[in-house]
Amino acid sequence: MAKVLVFIDNPGQALKKSSLELLTIARSLGEPAVALNGDLHDDAAATLGAYGAQTLYRPSAADLDDYLVGPKASYLAAAVQTAGATVVLTENSAEAREIAARLGIKLGAGVITDVVAVDPDGTAHKSVLAGSYITTAKATTPVAVLTVKANSITPEPAVTGTAPATVIVEMPETATAASARITARNEKAASGRPDLAEARIVVAGGRGVDGNFGPVEDLADALGAAIGASRAATDAGWIGHDAQIGQTGKTVSPQLYISAGISGAIQQKAGMQTATVIVAVNKDAESPIFEIADFGIVGDLFQVLPQATEEIKKRRG
């Protein structure tokens, strides 16, 4: 049976939904194991076992987060060799894709990014050309590295789960020799909203909000959604760049995506058009966003969004 290694970086107190998706995919491919970096809380450890992880690999070095991604790629390469893994699964964040690329070089492995589904034989389905097409690809190398988009599948626990055995992976002495060290960090203020990349519902605002994200925030809070933005809105300084969705921002695949005051140019479409349901609100009936929207409302977002928020609050009552 194939050995499948799932890389989980700094899981925190509870595993992210994207990590549970990776473990679910790993079980369909073979025998799942986890290469973990960072602290592991008891609840997260129990969840690993419940989702079928049979072995937990930990690095011998405890300072990987003091550096940029190079040492993490070195650790993961050593973990692959220790585990005898033939498939590596990671999330599809910018950092994870860079780690995957470095890992591919170290192992001579085929790397497939932007994956949205994986067949039991290892064939990957990925979105390309700004999400306009879905292609299939399969690595012919001994090791395949796949980065998987969040919200690609519904995570499911294993039928039977046991506590995974822990194995320490010895880090190469040269792993941090030529790596850039992180000298300072600034904590981001917690908003209480879901993480944008993983959220099942996203409400995004664009140029049409004219600097006022209040209606977008109110609707997002009523729905328990994350807040996103177009590049025009982030460049204008109305919201932080960490909320940007698009080719030069984050890629999201929520169950519901509400676009408010966004024209829907190709740069924006690239980051969100794999959403299951797209609802567009825009005053311009000719906006490109209506070409891909499942539901379109031609109207002023400052009138439409508050009405939607009020109705949602009434129904949840």
N, C-alpha and C positions, 0 to 999 in steps of 0.2 A: 504494500500500500504506500502511496506517495506521502512524503512528509511535507506538510505545509506550514510555513512559519509566518505568523501574523506579527507585525511590528506595532507596538503600542508605546507611544511616547508620553510620559507624564500623565497617567490616567486620572490622578486626583482621587477624590473620595468615591466616585462612582464612574463606571465605564461609560464613555459616550456611545450614543446610538450607532455611530459609524463603526466603532470597534466591535459592537455586537454583530453588525452586518458582516464585517470581515470574518469573524469567527463562524458565522453561519455559512458563508461561502466556503471557508476552509474545510468544514466538515463534508461538504459535497465533493471536495476534490481529493480528500484522503485523511490522513491522521493529523489533526491540528495541534500546533504548539505555539507558544507566544514568546517573542523576544521583547522584553520590557525594559524601558529606561525610566528611572525615577521611583519615587515612593509608591508602595502599593498598600492601600488600606484593606482591612479585613473584608469589608463588604465587596470591594472590587475583586479581591482574590476569590471569594466564594462565587462571584458571577463568572469568572474565568472558568471555573470547574463546571458550573451549570451549563455553560455554552460549549463544553466539550474539549477544552484545552487539556492535553494530557501531560505536557511538560512546560515549565516556565523557566526561561533562560534570563539570567541577570548578569550585567557586566561586572567584572572584577573592580573596575574603577567607578568611583561615586561622583566624579566631577564632570561628566559629559556635558552637562548643561552650562558649564563655564566656558564652553567653546561654541563656535559655529558648527555647521553640520558635519564637517569632516570626520571627527571622532565617532559620531553616531554611525556613519557609514562603515567605518572600520570595525566597530563592535558588531554591527549587523552581519558583515561579511564573515567574521569569526563565528557568530552564532549559526549561520547557514552551514558552515563547514562542520561545526560540532554536532548539529542536529542531523546532518545529511539531508537537508531540505532540498526539494526540487522546485518548489513554488514559494515565492515571498509575496505577501499581500500587505499593502500599506494604504493609508488614506490618501486623498488626492489634493492635499493642501500644497501650497508652494514649497514649503520646507520638505514635505514628504516626497515630492517629485524630485527635488534636488538630491535627497538622500538616495532615492531609487536610481537616479542617473549615476551617481558615484558608485553605488553598489554594483550596477551593471558593468562599469569599467573594471572594478576590482575582481569580479567573478567571470567576466566575459559572458554575461547573461543578457538575454533579450529583455528589453524593458517596454512595457505597454502602459501608457497613461490614459487618463480619462475613461476608464472602464466603467460600464454601466451594468454588465452582466457577465457571468463566467459559466460556461458549460462544464459538466463533469469531466470532460476530456481535456480541460484546460484552455479551450478556445474562448477568447475574450471578445466581447462586443463593446465597441467604444464609439463615442460621439466625435465627429470630425467636422471641419469646415463650419465652425461656429454653431455646432449642433444641428446642422442642416441634414446630415446623413449619419446613419449607424453602420459601421464597418465591422468585419470580423477579422481577427488576427490571432495567430498562435506562434509562440516562440519555439524555435527548433533547437535552441541551446539546452544544455543539461539543466540549467536553472532559469526559471522565468520569474520576472519581477513585475507585479501588476499594481498600479495605483487605482483605487476604486472610488468613484464619486459617492458621496453620502446620499442617502434616500434612494438607493438603487434597488434594494430588496427589503422585505420585512424580516427583521431578525427573529429567529426562533431558537429557544433553548434546546439542548440535546435531550434525547429521550432518557438517557441516564448520564449522570455527571459525577465525577470524583475530583477530589482535590489534586491539582497538578503537582508533580514532583518538581523541585527546584534544582537547577543546574547552573553553576557559576561559569561564565565564559571568560577566559583569560584574554585581556586586551593586549594587542601588540604594543611593545614598548614605544614604537614610533608613532602611535596613533595620534598623539597630541603635539608632536614635535614641530610641525609646520602649520599648525592651525591657529587661526585668529581667536584670541581670548575676548570674551565679553566682559567689559569693565564696569558696566552699570545697567540697571533696569529700572523702568518706571512702571508701576502697576497701573493697569487700566481700571478706571472706576467701573464697578459692577452695575449693570443696568437692570438686572432682574429678568431680562428678556432672553429667549433662546439664542444659542449661537447661530449666527447667520448661515454658515455653511451647512448646518445640520437641521435647520428649522423645517418643520412640516408646512408652516404657513409663513409667507414673507409679504410684507407690505412695503413697497418701494416708491420713493418720490423722486421727481426730476426737476427740470428747469421750471415746470409749471407751478411748483410750490412757492416760487419767488421768495425763498428764504424762510418761509414759515412751515416747518415740519409738524406743527401742532396737530392738524387733522390726521396726518399719517401716523403719528405716535398714538393718538387716541384710538384709532381703528386697530392698530397693532396690539395695543393693550387689551382691547375688548376681545380680540381673537386669540390672545396668547401667542402672538406672532413676533418674528424678528423684523427689524427695520433695515431696508436696503436703500440704495440711492444710485442714480446715474452718475457718470463722470462729471457732467455739467454741474450737478449739485455739489459734489465734493470739491471740485476745482474752485467753485465760488465760495467755499468755506462755510457753507450752510450746515454741513455735517462732516464727520471725520472720514478720512480716506479708507478706514477699515470697513466702512459700510458700502463701498463701491462695488457694484456688480457689473461684469462685462469682460471683454477681452483683456483689459489691463487691470481688472479687479478680481473679485471672487466669482466662482461659478456655483450656482445653486440649482438644486433639483427638488423643490418642495412639492407637496401635494397641491397646494394652492398658492398662486403668485398674483398679487394685486398690484398693478402698475398705475400710479397716479401722476399725471403731468409729465410723462416720459414719452418722447416721440417714437422710440423703438428703432433707432438706427442700428445697423449691423453690430456696432461695438457693444451695445446693450443686449441685443438678442443673443449674442454669443454666451452670455453668462446666465441666461434664464430660460431659454426656450425649450429645455427638456422638462420643464415643470408639467405636472399632470394636468392642471387646470389653470388657465391664464385669464384674468379679468383685467380689462384695460379701461381707465377713465381718462379722457382727454377732450379738450374743447374742439380740437381740430379733427374733423371726421376723416381727413386724408392721412392721418398719421400712420406710419408703417406698422406701429404696434398692433393695429386692428387686423393686419394680415395674418397674424399668428394667434390672436386672442380667441379664446373659446366664447367669451362673453365681452361685449364692448358697450360702454356707456359714453355717449357724446354729451359732455356736460362739464360744468365747472366743478373741479374737485373740492372746492371750498363749500359747495352745497351738497354734493353727492356723498362725500366721505362722512361728514357729521350725521347725515340721515342714516347711512348704513350703520354707523356706530351706535346711534340711538336705538335702532331696530334690533341690533344684536343684543344690546343690554336688556331690552324688553323681553326678548325671547329667552334669555338666560335667567332673567328675573329673579 
